[in-house]
Amino acid sequence: MRAWADEAVLTDPPPALPGADPLGSPGRPELGAEPWAAGGDGVSLRDWAEVAELLGRPPQGRFRVWVRNPDGSPRVIRNDPLLADGTPMPTRFWLVATADCLAVSRLESRGGVRMAEAAVDGKALADAHARYAGERDAALPANHGGPRPTGGVGGTRQGVKCLHAHYAWHLAGGDDPVGAWVAAQLAAPSAASAPPAP
């Protein structure tokens, strides 16, 4: 791990924003049962350091590891809708696992964004953006009067901007037709061997 990630193990994650829901939504398993968990808000110091390493920088806001790989490492994180300094964070679910990010990047390099827009019903996509924005905006502090996140999946208002964001939400259990399309593409036997488009 990078030096700052090693140091992060000894440092608490950013403080909670007023009104933030540090424990996540009901029905999700509590994060804290893992042998390495630090307890508290459910994000272990190990999680924080691993996510920092995967991002290539310290996280700028509060998050929860929402989906894990079989080895327990972070796969998808769920971000608070505001960063620690109050900046709006439109991307609620963020794909962080290296293998997933690489596979989705390869799909995007082959024209995946255009293919997804052509393959997915426009109304279904618009509905997905609205659901995503609704879930994220419901997590804003009740007394928040500053800038708010905008857009739907990946911060976009319509169409497809980033397959990574759609796939992350799909993996997190979101009803996202683009994320489901990405999953099907990645599961296809040719996905791993197809070269990027020139």
N, C-alpha and C positions, 0 to 999 in steps of 0.2 A: 504494500500500500504506500501511497505517497506520504511524505512527512506530515502534511497537515491532516491526513486521514488518521495517522497514528495518534496525533495529538488530539483529534476529535474524540477518540475513545475516552479521554479524560475530561471531556467538556460536555456539558448538558446541551441538548438540542435547543433551538430558539424558544423563547418564552411563549406561552399561549397568548393569543389575541383575545380581547374581551369578547365573551359570548361564543367563542369557538367550541366545537364539539370534539374534544380530544379522544373520545373513545370510539368514534365511528357510529355507524348505524346499527340498529338492533338486527339480530339475525346473523351477523358476521361473527366468526370465532374471535375471541379476545386474543390479542397479541400480548403475550406476557407469560404464556404457559411454556414457551420455549426455554430450554435450559440456560440460554445465554441472555435472556431478557432482563432488562433493568427495572421493569415495572413502571409505575407512575402512569404516564400517558399511553403506555402500550408500545412505544418505540424504544427499542433497546439501543444502547450506545453502539453496539456492534452493527445494528441496522443502519444507524445514522452514518457510521464510518463507511459501510459497504455502499450505501447509496451515494455518498460523496465520491467514492472511488469510481463508481459507474458513471456518474455525471461528469466527472473530471473537475469538480469544484464543490465547495461546501453547499449544502442545500440552503436556499435563501428564505425558506418558510417552513411551516410545520407540515408534516406529512405522516401517513401511516403506510406501512407495507401492506398492500391489499391482496396481492397474489404472490405466492412464493413458488420457486422451482422445487422439484422433489428433494433437493439437498438443503432446503430451507433458505436459500439465498433470495434476495428480492427480485421479483419479476415485473410487477406493476406497483406503483405507489399511487396513493390518493392524496392529492394536495389540498390544503386549505384554500379557500377562494381568495385569500389575501396573503401576500408575503409578509414577513416579519415587520417590514417598514410601512405596510399598508398598501403597497402597490397591488392592483388587481391581478389575480392569477387565473386566466380563463381556462387553462388546461387542468381539469380535475383529475383525470387518470393519465399517468405518464408511464410509458414503457421504458424500463431501465435495464433489463437483462441484455447483455451484449449479444448473445446468439439471436434473440428475437429482433433486436434493433438492426442487426446486419441482414437478416433474412427479409425484413420489411423494406430496408433500403434497397436491396437487390430487386425486389418487386417494383418499387417506385422507379428504379432506373430503367426498367423495361416498359415504362409507360403505365404503371399500375394505377396512378391517380385517374388518368383519362379512362382506363378500362373499367375502374370501379364506378365512375360517374355514369358510364354507358350501361353498366350491368344492373345498377340498383335503381328502383323506382324513385322518382323525385319526391313524391309525397311521403313515402316511407322515410327517406333521408331527412326531409324537413321535420317530420315528427320526431326523429331521433335527435336532431339538433335541439328541438324544444324540450325534450325529456332531459337531455344532458344539462342544458342551461338551468332548468328547473331544479334538478337535484343539487347542482353546484350553488345556485343562488339561495336555496333554502338553508345552506350552511353559513351564510353571512351573519355576522352578529346582528341581533335585532335592532341595536341602536346605531348601526353603521350609517354615517351620513356622507362619507367620502366617495371617491371613485369606486365603481363596481365593475366586475368582469363583464364582458359582453360576448355575444356570439354563442355558438353551440360547441360542438366537438372541435377541439383545437383552436377555439376562439373564432371560427368562421361562422358567418351567418347563413350561407347557403353553399351547396356543392360540397366538394371534397378538397380539403387543404393538405391534410397529413394522414397518411395511412397508419402511421405509428399511433396517433391519438385514437383513431377508430378501433384499432386492434387492441389497444390497452383497455378501452372501455368494454369491448367484447369479452376479453379475458376476465375482467372484473365482474362480469355478469350482466352488463348492459345490453339492452335490446337495440343493437346497432347493426343495420343491414350491411354497411360497409365493413365493419369489423368481422361479421360472419363471412363476407365475401373474401376478405384477406385470409381468414383462417382456412377456408376451402382452397385458396390458391397455394398457401404454404404447405397444405397437406398433400397436394398433387405430386405424383412421383417426379415430374419434370422440374418442380420448383427449385430443388437444390442444385441441379446441374445446368439450368438455363443461364447463358451468358448475359451480361447487361447489354442494353441497346447501345449502338454507337452514338 
